[in-house]
Amino acid sequence: MLKKILLIEDDRFLRELMNKKLLSMGYDVVSASDGESGLTAIKESKPDVVLLDLILPGINGFEVLERAKKDPETANVPVIILSNLGQSEDIEKGLKLGAKDFLVKAHFTPQEIITKLKTIIE
């Protein structure tokens, strides 16, 4: 069965790049460009994993993560934070809120991100 990935990312270039990469690897991809639509997409699309940016228009990624983890419908969906915020307090906060992993965008290529994804969903 096709694994579904929800990508919540406001940067259009990065969103399209990751979308293409994930689709080419056989994943079903749903994407959202802000926190509010991301939360809606988690509920509606029931993804196998969420790739979540932290700096988003409207509600930020921490808020999205917190709300998703408090909702019994979406609490068990694994979330990987993919952000340019790399301070230890940001990483700590993300993991405390329930993220499975925290990847700093600048430190990973799209291919490495997908390798991380695979280990979580397979």
Secondary structure, DSSP 8 states (H G I E B T S, - for coil): ---EEEEE-S-HHHHHHHHHHHHHTT-EEEEESSHHHHHHHHHHH--SEEEE-SS-SSS-HHHHHHHHHHSTTTTTS-EEEEES---HHHHHHHHHTT-SEEEEGGG--HHHHHHHHHHHH-
